[in-house]
Amino acid sequence: MRAATTDTEVDWVRRFCLSFPQAKENLQWGETLCFKVGGKIFAMLSLNAVPPQLILKCTGEKFAELLEQEGIRPAPYVGRYKWLLLERLDVLSREELEALIQQSYTMVAAKRKNWKRRTPKIGKPGRKRKR
């Protein structure tokens, strides 16, 4: 997906995040735009930071690789879970950013699906199942 040149980076990130199946956005913690799938966050865009900052989840290998770049650091509070903070949206190319956002979405969506599968179905209390 390639945004038009007149788009701001924030508009492009927002549209890209919302292009995934079942992705929703929610403004939380003041001016942080959270992108969620199944109620779980896969990306956060800090609108009150200048320039805007992006937080997303990645694999352990990619996490270690990207931390070597200037302008990228572990995200506050969740860095130990392999969440990155991009101090500006132009710290990576648009193609690299697309790939990271897609990876974050895929990891969070997969975990959410697995959680639903593992959750046992519980019937209403006091009712017997028909046989």
Secondary structure, DSSP 8 states (H G I E B T S, - for coil): ----TTS-HHHHHHHHHHTSTTEEEEEETTTEEEEEETTEEEEEEESSSSS-EEEEE--HHHHHHHTTSTTEEE-TTTGGGTEEEESSGGGS-HHHHHHHHHHHHHHHHHHHHHHHHHS-----TT-----
